């Protein structure tokens, strides 16, 4: 049976979600209601677009001159079958590095006892950025939303780049296509407020 994933978004190239040029994939659906969340449209589980995992993998594998893939959401682990299938193919069939953002803490994921979650943590990810967004702990440090979130190097692939996750600034890319605006990255407070006001100014 074909496995499908509900996608919130796809960006073939970005420099705002990890080291080097990478592709970004946002899963749709999140059960959390984090105050200050910048991606509220990614929450509804019936939102987004249904895409076959094989097709999504083909889109990523066809890209040239990227170093890796960043998966975010929504909450990727809410679609564990699709997530496991995608990450398995990325690891087995490409040389791309993989970074994943989740609202779960690493200990919570390990405590689930789900074999697919275990396989993901044991070799299908290079970096896991874990924990829910907490607006009061938004400290402005790079590549994560708030200070409670951890950056776990599950392999040694990006250890030489770990300084990027403690940089005192955040990079954000804003792209407009056919009237739709996509924000890529983790905005600091000032940038997030500016982005929220943009539709009023246009």
MILUM-164576 format. One record per residue (C-alpha): x, y, z; residue number from 1. Coordinates in Angstrom, 3 decimals, always signed. Example, Ala and Ser with C-alpha at 12.3 -4.5 7.8 and 13.67 -1.06 7.14 Angstrom:
2
> +12.300:-4.500:+7.800:1
> +13.670:-1.060:+7.140:2
//
This chain:
202
> +0.000:+0.000:+0.000:1
> +1.293:+3.446:-0.902:2
> +2.115:+5.628:+2.106:3
> +1.005:+9.234:+1.909:4
> +1.998:+12.241:+3.955:5
> +0.054:+15.418:+4.586:6
> +2.430:+18.268:+3.762:7
> +2.216:+21.840:+4.930:8
> +5.042:+23.065:+2.749:9
> +8.130:+22.273:+0.694:10
> +11.126:+24.462:-0.144:11
> +13.742:+23.037:-2.510:12
> +16.519:+25.231:-1.131:13
> +17.137:+27.260:+2.023:14
> +19.997:+28.360:+4.258:15
> +17.777:+29.251:+7.227:16
> +17.153:+25.818:+8.770:17
> +20.565:+24.335:+9.351:18
> +24.093:+24.177:+7.997:19
> +24.691:+24.518:+4.253:20
> +22.108:+24.605:+1.460:21
> +19.269:+22.241:+2.260:22
> +15.756:+21.292:+1.306:23
> +12.942:+21.908:+3.821:24
> +9.840:+19.752:+4.308:25
> +7.013:+20.751:+6.657:26
> +4.567:+18.075:+7.823:27
> +0.949:+19.090:+8.440:28
> -0.834:+18.604:+11.750:29
> +0.048:+19.421:+15.351:30
> -1.867:+18.711:+18.559:31
> -0.083:+21.421:+20.523:32
> -1.337:+24.969:+20.965:33
> +1.890:+26.776:+21.776:34
> +1.235:+30.489:+22.429:35
> +3.166:+32.561:+19.917:36
> +3.518:+29.723:+17.392:37
> +4.614:+31.167:+14.057:38
> +3.073:+28.337:+12.052:39
> -0.549:+28.125:+13.146:40
> -1.665:+27.107:+9.651:41
> +0.305:+23.871:+10.061:42
> -1.822:+22.722:+13.022:43
> -5.064:+21.322:+11.465:44
> -4.615:+17.606:+10.853:45
> -6.888:+17.744:+7.813:46
> -5.056:+20.695:+6.262:47
> -2.186:+20.747:+3.828:48
> -1.841:+18.516:+0.803:49
> -1.715:+14.714:+0.635:50
> +1.385:+13.535:-1.225:51
> +2.738:+10.033:-1.751:52
> +5.983:+9.520:+0.158:53
> +7.526:+8.028:-2.987:54
> +6.745:+11.237:-4.874:55
> +8.113:+13.423:-2.080:56
> +11.291:+11.365:-1.938:57
> +11.645:+11.715:-5.707:58
> +11.372:+15.500:-5.472:59
> +14.089:+15.638:-2.821:60
> +16.384:+13.113:-4.499:61
> +16.208:+15.017:-7.784:62
> +17.567:+18.219:-6.237:63
> +21.155:+19.110:-6.989:64
> +23.737:+20.949:-4.899:65
> +22.000:+20.568:-1.545:66
> +23.756:+19.069:+1.467:67
> +20.737:+17.913:+3.409:68
> +17.081:+18.005:+4.371:69
> +15.345:+19.658:+7.314:70
> +11.984:+18.219:+8.393:71
> +9.638:+20.297:+10.538:72
> +5.941:+20.902:+10.987:73
> +3.391:+20.765:+12.354:74
> +4.564:+17.734:+14.265:75
> +6.393:+15.190:+12.096:76
> +6.001:+12.340:+14.612:77
> +2.199:+12.554:+14.311:78
> +2.670:+10.908:+10.902:79
> +5.126:+8.258:+11.998:80
> +4.516:+5.835:+9.106:81
> +5.216:+8.504:+6.498:82
> +8.097:+9.993:+8.469:83
> +9.797:+6.639:+8.919:84
> +9.329:+5.726:+5.256:85
> +10.761:+9.043:+4.049:86
> +13.755:+9.066:+6.392:87
> +14.563:+5.426:+5.653:88
> +14.782:+6.127:+1.930:89
> +16.795:+9.305:+2.461:90
> +19.338:+7.417:+4.559:91
> +19.556:+4.352:+2.341:92
> +19.425:+5.982:-1.077:93
> +21.055:+9.406:-0.711:94
> +24.014:+10.994:+1.013:95
> +21.923:+13.814:+2.456:96
> +22.116:+14.856:+6.075:97
> +18.837:+15.048:+8.002:98
> +17.734:+17.514:+10.689:99
> +14.319:+17.252:+12.353:100
> +12.336:+19.646:+14.560:101
> +9.782:+18.161:+16.975:102
> +7.641:+19.384:+19.859:103
> +8.432:+16.205:+21.783:104
> +11.464:+15.993:+24.034:105
> +13.979:+13.290:+23.186:106
> +13.181:+11.384:+26.401:107
> +9.473:+11.399:+25.493:108
> +10.209:+9.931:+22.088:109
> +12.387:+7.193:+23.567:110
> +9.699:+6.361:+26.146:111
> +7.085:+5.739:+23.443:112
> +8.473:+2.278:+22.764:113
> +7.542:+2.603:+19.085:114
> +9.985:+0.589:+16.925:115
> +9.786:+3.113:+14.090:116
> +10.540:+6.004:+16.430:117
> +13.440:+3.969:+17.800:118
> +14.853:+3.373:+14.320:119
> +14.588:+7.064:+13.494:120
> +16.524:+8.033:+16.617:121
> +19.077:+5.258:+16.177:122
> +20.334:+6.153:+12.735:123
> +17.973:+8.037:+10.442:124
> +18.628:+11.527:+11.863:125
> +21.775:+13.568:+12.269:126
> +20.296:+16.336:+14.445:127
> +17.101:+16.382:+16.494:128
> +15.887:+19.768:+17.738:129
> +13.396:+18.869:+20.468:130
> +10.814:+20.434:+22.736:131
> +7.737:+22.647:+22.383:132
> +8.013:+26.335:+21.647:133
> +7.785:+28.406:+24.860:134
> +7.297:+32.070:+24.048:135
> +8.660:+33.296:+27.390:136
> +11.937:+31.441:+26.689:137
> +12.490:+32.858:+23.199:138
> +16.122:+33.851:+23.716:139
> +16.970:+34.781:+20.122:140
> +19.681:+32.155:+19.699:141
> +20.002:+30.677:+16.248:142
> +18.099:+27.748:+14.728:143
> +15.730:+27.025:+17.610:144
> +12.668:+28.837:+18.893:145
> +13.152:+28.886:+22.663:146
> +15.746:+28.089:+25.298:147
> +14.056:+24.899:+26.500:148
> +14.644:+23.260:+23.122:149
> +17.660:+20.997:+22.826:150
> +19.961:+20.372:+19.881:151
> +20.919:+16.693:+19.876:152
> +23.687:+15.525:+17.558:153
> +22.638:+11.915:+17.007:154
> +25.540:+11.369:+14.606:155
> +28.833:+13.195:+14.192:156
> +27.931:+14.667:+10.806:157
> +27.336:+18.243:+11.968:158
> +29.503:+18.425:+15.079:159
> +31.844:+20.888:+13.365:160
> +28.826:+23.155:+12.799:161
> +27.417:+23.059:+16.337:162
> +28.422:+26.691:+16.922:163
> +25.648:+27.716:+14.524:164
> +23.051:+26.676:+17.108:165
> +24.411:+29.101:+19.691:166
> +24.829:+32.112:+17.396:167
> +23.182:+35.275:+18.785:168
> +21.145:+35.925:+15.642:169
> +18.593:+34.171:+13.484:170
> +18.391:+33.996:+9.727:171
> +14.943:+34.181:+8.134:172
> +13.972:+33.986:+4.477:173
> +10.693:+35.437:+3.187:174
> +9.442:+34.250:-0.181:175
> +6.371:+35.470:-2.027:176
> +4.816:+33.422:-4.825:177
> +1.438:+34.100:-6.443:178
> +0.375:+36.213:-3.489:179
> +1.326:+33.618:-0.874:180
> +4.069:+34.450:+1.614:181
> +6.331:+31.732:+3.020:182
> +8.575:+32.388:+5.998:183
> +11.503:+29.995:+6.321:184
> +13.550:+29.898:+9.484:185
> +13.015:+30.691:+13.151:186
> +12.208:+34.403:+13.586:187
> +13.265:+36.339:+16.673:188
> +10.639:+38.402:+18.485:189
> +11.218:+41.614:+16.512:190
> +11.128:+39.835:+13.145:191
> +8.024:+37.872:+14.107:192
> +6.174:+41.061:+15.073:193
> +7.222:+42.696:+11.813:194
> +5.992:+39.707:+9.812:195
> +2.663:+39.732:+11.642:196
> +2.159:+43.382:+10.671:197
> +3.160:+42.938:+7.028:198
> -0.321:+41.982:+5.683:199
> -1.707:+45.175:+7.240:200
> +0.907:+47.267:+5.448:201
> +0.410:+45.692:+2.014:202
//
